[in-house]
Amino acid sequence: MISRIGLSVVIAILLTGCGSGVRFVRTDETLYAPKPKNAPVAVLSGDSMDPHVVLGTLTTAKKMKASFNDRSIYDEALGDLKACAREVGADALARVTPRVRGEGMDGKLEVEATAIRYLTRATTVTTTEASPAGSN
């Protein structure tokens, strides 16, 4: 019974969103520590050329509404995706794709992105071998 509850919790964690209406579907089983709330998250329209691992896919939808300030619906959606990316330990959002569903104020803006974590580059240590005794 306890193992079923544990399994249910793990599945729920893997499929749940990060809050604010964001759905996160994990594709990498490695769990990373969350990033600080003010950590930068890069936003890429395409793929990253730097070595990275894909953590999963993030999706959010925002109801279209009139915006009378300097923050658009897209900015709000991107802010929610970045917050979720930080929670799962991602460094960047790649393949960010906004789509409008519906028309006018009845429509929704859906934004999908791939959460990635950059791989640290291994330091190469080179050693010099001493020449054998007596050889010059």
C-alpha positions, 0 to 999 in steps of 0.5 A: 500500500505504501509503495503505491502511494509513493509511486503515485507521488512520484508520478504526480511530481513528474507530471505536475506543473510548477504553479501559475498554470504551468505544466511540466513534463519531465523527460530526464529522470535526474533531479536537479537542485532548484535555481535561486529565484533571481537566477537568469534563465536564457530564452532561445527561439531555437536550440542551444549549440552549447552542450546541454541536457533536456529536462522536459517540456513546459507549457502554459496558457494565458487568457487574452486580456487588455494590457494597460501596462508595460507587461504583455500577456506574452511577458507574463507567460514567459515569466511563469515558464522561467519561474518553473524552469528555475524550480526544476534546475534549468538554465535556459528555455529553448524552442520557445513557441507562442501560439494564439488559440481562438479569437479576440478576448476569447482567445488564449496565448499558449507558450511551449518551451523546452527546459535545458540545463547546460553541461559543465565543460570538463577540464582537460588535464594534460601531463607531460611525461619525463623522458626516459633516463639517458635519452636526449 
